[in-house]
Amino acid sequence: MLLKKYLPKCNGTVLSLLDFIMGKNPYADKGKCTLIQATTFQMTSEKTGLFSVGNQILYIEFPQTFRGPYVRGIAKIKGVYTYPTTIGTTNTVPHLQVIRELSGNEYYLLENYN
């Protein structure tokens, strides 16, 4: 099974995207993984960017150059990322690192796996 292959990289845990977002504590989930499906909000470099899931912003880094309007995959939770806003304040958002991008079918199968 695809998911079992990544469990050692994820401290034995892969959270659903809903469980990760609803948990609201990337500090507690650091080292675990989550399934992600997010839309590009703003690229910060060729391999990093801000992505949105509903009204939640995520900072995501990729192992190679990323191109596209959205990402689906398995990502390791690295903690949080803080960045300055245009009005002089800062935002702190979950920081994820993609360990494998998934096709639509793979994502659907994993998201609906019991």
Secondary structure, DSSP 8 states (H G I E B T S, - for coil): -HHHHHGGGGTT-EE-HHHHHHH--TTTTTT-EEEEEEEEEEESSSSEEEEEETTEEEEEE-SS---SSEEEEEEEEEEEEEEE-TTS-EEEEEEEEEEEE--HHHHHHHHT--
